[in-house]
């Protein structure tokens, strides 16, 4: 009986050792897979961050170009307003000169008629 029990104990010990070995192998595989997934996740995060950084840089360049264009257009509008004011002033001067010339012509015609 003792021999049988010892034999069973040894068999159970071998089975336990096999199961423990299998568990250790499985644990090693799972740890490797976790490590691979972590590496892939870090790589994906890095690629995402790089893409985000590049997109932000392009947006900043585009925003700066828009600011420059707005500034240029504001300057153009300002110069056009000055030009309009100058033209209005010239028109007023020409109208005044024309009116004076017409009055002088009128006087001349009156003088000629007399």
Short mmCIF file of the C-alpha atoms (twelve columns), coordinates in Angstrom:
data_MODEL
# 
_entry.id   MODEL 
# 
loop_
_atom_site.group_PDB 
_atom_site.id 
_atom_site.type_symbol 
_atom_site.label_atom_id 
_atom_site.label_alt_id 
_atom_site.label_comp_id 
_atom_site.label_asym_id 
_atom_site.label_seq_id 
_atom_site.Cartn_x 
_atom_site.Cartn_y 
_atom_site.Cartn_z 
_atom_site.pdbx_PDB_model_num 
ATOM 1   C CA . UNK A 1   0.000   0.000   0.000   1 
ATOM 2   C CA . UNK A 2   2.840   2.341   0.953   1 
ATOM 3   C CA . UNK A 3   4.615   1.585   -2.308  1 
ATOM 4   C CA . UNK A 4   1.409   2.259   -4.256  1 
ATOM 5   C CA . UNK A 5   0.820   5.530   -2.408  1 
ATOM 6   C CA . UNK A 6   4.432   6.587   -2.927  1 
ATOM 7   C CA . UNK A 7   4.136   5.729   -6.584  1 
ATOM 8   C CA . UNK A 8   0.925   7.741   -6.878  1 
ATOM 9   C CA . UNK A 9   2.584   10.605  -5.006  1 
ATOM 10  C CA . UNK A 10  5.530   10.542  -7.400  1 
ATOM 11  C CA . UNK A 11  3.169   10.409  -10.380 1 
ATOM 12  C CA . UNK A 12  1.205   13.354  -8.990  1 
ATOM 13  C CA . UNK A 13  4.451   15.253  -8.348  1 
ATOM 14  C CA . UNK A 14  5.522   14.649  -11.973 1 
ATOM 15  C CA . UNK A 15  2.097   15.734  -13.201 1 
ATOM 16  C CA . UNK A 16  2.260   18.825  -10.985 1 
ATOM 17  C CA . UNK A 17  5.726   19.625  -12.303 1 
ATOM 18  C CA . UNK A 18  4.512   19.223  -15.899 1 
ATOM 19  C CA . UNK A 19  1.548   21.480  -15.239 1 
ATOM 20  C CA . UNK A 20  3.814   24.022  -13.547 1 
ATOM 21  C CA . UNK A 21  6.217   23.896  -16.498 1 
ATOM 22  C CA . UNK A 22  3.329   24.369  -18.924 1 
ATOM 23  C CA . UNK A 23  2.047   27.286  -16.863 1 
ATOM 24  C CA . UNK A 24  5.524   28.854  -16.834 1 
ATOM 25  C CA . UNK A 25  5.782   28.443  -20.610 1 
ATOM 26  C CA . UNK A 26  2.319   29.922  -21.063 1 
ATOM 27  C CA . UNK A 27  3.213   32.788  -18.698 1 
ATOM 28  C CA . UNK A 28  6.398   33.410  -20.722 1 
ATOM 29  C CA . UNK A 29  4.375   33.484  -23.963 1 
ATOM 30  C CA . UNK A 30  1.820   35.840  -22.475 1 
ATOM 31  C CA . UNK A 31  4.576   38.147  -21.153 1 
ATOM 32  C CA . UNK A 32  6.203   38.188  -24.592 1 
ATOM 33  C CA . UNK A 33  2.854   38.979  -26.231 1 
ATOM 34  C CA . UNK A 34  2.198   41.755  -23.703 1 
ATOM 35  C CA . UNK A 35  5.653   43.152  -24.389 1 
ATOM 36  C CA . UNK A 36  5.032   43.031  -28.153 1 
ATOM 37  C CA . UNK A 37  1.643   44.742  -27.742 1 
ATOM 38  C CA . UNK A 38  3.219   47.417  -25.543 1 
ATOM 39  C CA . UNK A 39  5.931   48.006  -28.161 1 
ATOM 40  C CA . UNK A 40  3.311   48.224  -30.922 1 
ATOM 41  C CA . UNK A 41  1.197   50.570  -28.811 1 
ATOM 42  C CA . UNK A 42  4.204   52.820  -28.123 1 
ATOM 43  C CA . UNK A 43  5.077   52.828  -31.827 1 
ATOM 44  C CA . UNK A 44  1.490   53.678  -32.775 1 
ATOM 45  C CA . UNK A 45  1.391   56.458  -30.158 1 
ATOM 46  C CA . UNK A 46  4.692   57.841  -31.469 1 
ATOM 47  C CA . UNK A 47  3.443   57.769  -35.064 1 
ATOM 48  C CA . UNK A 48  0.196   59.431  -33.979 1 
ATOM 49  C CA . UNK A 49  2.098   62.120  -32.061 1 
ATOM 50  C CA . UNK A 50  4.433   62.695  -35.024 1 
ATOM 51  C CA . UNK A 51  1.453   63.044  -37.376 1 
ATOM 52  C CA . UNK A 52  -0.224  65.420  -34.924 1 
ATOM 53  C CA . UNK A 53  2.934   67.509  -34.588 1 
ATOM 54  C CA . UNK A 54  3.312   67.709  -38.378 1 
ATOM 55  C CA . UNK A 55  -0.350  68.651  -38.814 1 
ATOM 56  C CA . UNK A 56  0.024   71.367  -36.170 1 
ATOM 57  C CA . UNK A 57  3.165   72.691  -37.870 1 
ATOM 58  C CA . UNK A 58  1.393   72.827  -41.241 1 
ATOM 59  C CA . UNK A 59  -1.589  74.570  -39.645 1 
ATOM 60  C CA . UNK A 60  0.682   77.144  -38.009 1 
ATOM 61  C CA . UNK A 61  2.393   77.827  -41.354 1 
ATOM 62  C CA . UNK A 62  -0.998  78.181  -43.038 1 
ATOM 63  C CA . UNK A 63  -2.296  80.447  -40.256 1 
ATOM 64  C CA . UNK A 64  0.805   82.632  -40.544 1 
ATOM 65  C CA . UNK A 65  0.317   82.872  -44.321 1 
ATOM 66  C CA . UNK A 66  -3.321  83.879  -43.761 1 
ATOM 67  C CA . UNK A 67  -2.260  86.535  -41.236 1 
ATOM 68  C CA . UNK A 68  0.222   87.924  -43.753 1 
ATOM 69  C CA . UNK A 69  -2.418  87.958  -46.474 1 
ATOM 70  C CA . UNK A 70  -4.899  89.712  -44.161 1 
ATOM 71  C CA . UNK A 71  -2.258  92.282  -43.254 1 
ATOM 72  C CA . UNK A 72  -1.445  92.823  -46.922 1 
ATOM 73  C CA . UNK A 73  -5.144  93.226  -47.788 1 
ATOM 74  C CA . UNK A 74  -5.642  95.662  -44.895 1 
ATOM 75  C CA . UNK A 75  -2.694  97.697  -46.162 1 
ATOM 76  C CA . UNK A 76  -4.123  97.600  -49.702 1 
ATOM 77  C CA . UNK A 77  -7.568  98.703  -48.458 1 
ATOM 78  C CA . UNK A 78  -5.983  101.515 -46.471 1 
ATOM 79  C CA . UNK A 79  -4.028  102.737 -49.509 1 
ATOM 80  C CA . UNK A 80  -7.192  102.502 -51.647 1 
ATOM 81  C CA . UNK A 81  -9.099  104.602 -49.106 1 
ATOM 82  C CA . UNK A 82  -6.343  107.213 -49.223 1 
ATOM 83  C CA . UNK A 83  -6.461  107.150 -53.023 1 
ATOM 84  C CA . UNK A 84  -10.256 107.599 -52.951 1 
ATOM 85  C CA . UNK A 85  -9.917  110.568 -50.594 1 
ATOM 86  C CA . UNK A 86  -7.246  112.056 -52.856 1 
ATOM 87  C CA . UNK A 87  -9.480  111.585 -55.918 1 
ATOM 88  C CA . UNK A 88  -12.453 113.146 -54.109 1 
ATOM 89  C CA . UNK A 89  -10.298 116.120 -53.194 1 
ATOM 90  C CA . UNK A 90  -9.100  116.454 -56.807 1 
ATOM 91  C CA . UNK A 91  -12.684 116.184 -58.054 1 
ATOM 92  C CA . UNK A 92  -13.776 118.928 -55.664 1 
ATOM 93  C CA . UNK A 93  -10.901 121.156 -56.792 1 
ATOM 94  C CA . UNK A 94  -11.747 120.498 -60.448 1 
ATOM 95  C CA . UNK A 95  -15.432 121.234 -59.805 1 
ATOM 96  C CA . UNK A 96  -14.470 124.498 -58.085 1 
ATOM 97  C CA . UNK A 97  -12.136 125.424 -60.950 1 
ATOM 98  C CA . UNK A 98  -14.836 124.547 -63.484 1 
ATOM 99  C CA . UNK A 99  -17.371 126.653 -61.597 1 
ATOM 100 C CA . UNK A 100 -14.927 129.581 -61.462 1 
ATOM 101 C CA . UNK A 101 -14.197 129.168 -65.184 1 
ATOM 102 C CA . UNK A 102 -17.921 129.095 -65.957 1 
ATOM 103 C CA . UNK A 103 -18.456 132.252 -63.887 1 
ATOM 104 C CA . UNK A 104 -15.549 133.952 -65.651 1 
ATOM 105 C CA . UNK A 105 -16.935 132.817 -69.001 1 
ATOM 106 C CA . UNK A 106 -20.331 134.143 -68.003 1 
ATOM 107 C CA . UNK A 107 -18.809 137.483 -67.100 1 
ATOM 108 C CA . UNK A 108 -16.932 137.574 -70.360 1 
ATOM 109 C CA . UNK A 109 -20.090 136.795 -72.313 1 
ATOM 110 C CA . UNK A 110 -21.970 139.544 -70.453 1 
ATOM 111 C CA . UNK A 111 -19.171 141.948 -71.171 1 
ATOM 112 C CA . UNK A 112 -19.109 140.949 -74.834 1 
ATOM 113 C CA . UNK A 113 -22.888 141.309 -75.178 1 
ATOM 114 C CA . UNK A 114 -22.833 144.890 -73.800 1 
# 
